[in-house]
Amino acid sequence: MWTSLGVIYPTKSIFFAHKNDTPVAVLSLEVLNGVGFVSSIIVQEDCRGKGIGSKLMDQCEQYAKEKGYFYLWLETRREWEAAYCLYINLGYQVTSELPCYYFGLPWVIMGKKL
């Protein structure tokens, strides 16, 4: 397994995890005024539970620190237990609870100082 970074725009970076030269996961990071927003992280279903999401998040955080970002935030749902637990284990904290957000469902905003 290996990861790579592709910068799409000055304010958006995409991180990939590859297995046998095939992308199996992707993370999208956007930035505004020194604050990074993890706008998506997707791991192929048969590759979940193998530390790939954690590795991508680690790479994203390292990149953000190198670029001088001071904070990362993301949106998720508590019901997405694996993702929610990953973020908690990486040190993210719930900063807001949104009882009726996308599609009228409850979401949480999580953040981490770098």
C-alpha positions as CSV (number, residue, x, y, z in Angstrom):
1,M,0.0,0.0,0.0
2,W,1.3,3.5,-0.8
3,T,-0.1,7.0,-0.9
4,S,0.3,9.9,-3.2
5,L,-0.7,13.5,-3.3
6,G,-2.2,15.4,-6.2
7,V,-2.7,19.1,-5.9
8,I,-5.7,20.1,-8.1
9,Y,-6.1,23.8,-7.3
10,P,-4.2,26.2,-5.0
11,T,-7.0,25.7,-2.4
12,K,-7.7,22.0,-2.8
13,S,-5.5,18.9,-2.5
14,I,-6.4,15.2,-3.1
15,F,-4.6,12.3,-1.4
16,F,-4.8,8.8,-2.8
17,A,-4.1,5.3,-1.3
18,H,-3.0,2.7,-3.9
19,K,-2.9,-1.0,-3.8
20,N,-1.1,-2.7,-6.7
21,D,-1.1,0.7,-8.6
22,T,-4.9,0.9,-8.3
23,P,-6.5,3.7,-6.2
24,V,-8.5,2.2,-3.3
25,A,-9.1,5.4,-1.2
26,V,-9.2,9.1,-1.6
27,L,-9.2,12.1,0.7
28,S,-10.0,15.7,-0.3
29,L,-8.6,18.7,1.6
30,E,-9.7,22.2,1.0
31,V,-8.2,25.3,2.7
32,L,-9.2,28.9,3.5
33,N,-7.3,31.3,5.7
34,G,-5.1,28.6,7.2
35,V,-8.0,26.3,8.1
36,G,-8.3,23.0,6.4
37,F,-11.6,21.2,5.6
38,V,-11.5,17.5,5.0
39,S,-14.4,17.5,2.5
40,S,-14.4,13.8,1.8
41,I,-12.6,10.6,2.6
42,I,-13.7,7.4,0.9
43,V,-12.1,3.9,1.3
44,Q,-13.1,1.1,-1.0
45,E,-15.4,-1.3,0.9
46,D,-13.1,-4.3,0.7
47,C,-10.2,-2.2,2.0
48,R,-11.9,-0.8,5.1
49,G,-10.6,-1.7,8.6
50,K,-7.0,-2.0,7.4
51,G,-5.7,1.4,8.6
52,I,-5.9,3.1,5.2
53,G,-8.2,5.9,6.3
54,S,-5.9,6.6,9.3
55,K,-2.9,6.6,7.0
56,L,-4.5,9.1,4.7
57,M,-5.6,11.3,7.6
58,D,-2.0,11.2,8.9
59,Q,-0.6,12.2,5.5
60,C,-3.2,15.0,5.2
61,E,-2.4,16.4,8.7
62,Q,1.4,16.3,8.0
63,Y,0.8,18.1,4.7
64,A,-1.4,20.7,6.4
65,K,1.3,21.3,9.1
66,E,3.9,21.8,6.4
67,K,1.7,24.3,4.6
68,G,1.2,26.2,7.9
69,Y,-2.5,25.3,8.5
70,F,-3.4,25.6,12.1
71,Y,-6.7,23.7,12.3
72,L,-8.5,20.9,10.4
73,W,-12.3,20.3,10.5
74,L,-14.7,17.8,9.0
75,E,-18.3,16.8,8.9
76,T,-19.6,13.3,9.8
77,R,-22.4,11.4,11.4
78,R,-22.2,9.5,14.7
79,E,-24.1,6.7,12.9
80,W,-21.1,6.2,10.7
81,E,-19.4,4.5,13.6
82,A,-16.1,3.4,11.9
83,A,-15.5,6.9,10.6
84,Y,-16.6,8.7,13.8
85,C,-14.3,6.4,15.9
86,L,-11.4,7.0,13.5
87,Y,-11.7,10.8,14.0
88,I,-12.0,10.5,17.7
89,N,-8.9,8.2,17.9
90,L,-7.0,10.7,15.8
91,G,-7.7,13.5,18.3
92,Y,-10.7,15.2,16.6
93,Q,-13.3,16.7,18.9
94,V,-17.0,17.4,18.3
95,T,-17.4,21.2,18.0
96,S,-21.0,21.4,16.9
97,E,-24.0,19.1,16.7
98,L,-26.4,19.7,13.8
99,P,-29.7,17.9,14.4
100,C,-31.1,18.6,10.9
101,Y,-28.3,19.1,8.4
102,Y,-27.8,17.3,5.0
103,F,-31.0,15.5,3.9
104,G,-32.6,16.4,7.3
105,L,-30.3,14.0,9.2
106,P,-28.1,14.7,12.3
107,W,-24.5,15.5,11.7
108,V,-21.5,16.6,13.8
109,I,-18.7,19.0,13.1
110,M,-15.3,17.9,14.4
111,G,-12.1,19.7,14.6
112,K,-8.5,19.4,15.6
113,K,-5.7,22.0,16.3
114,L,-2.5,21.1,14.5
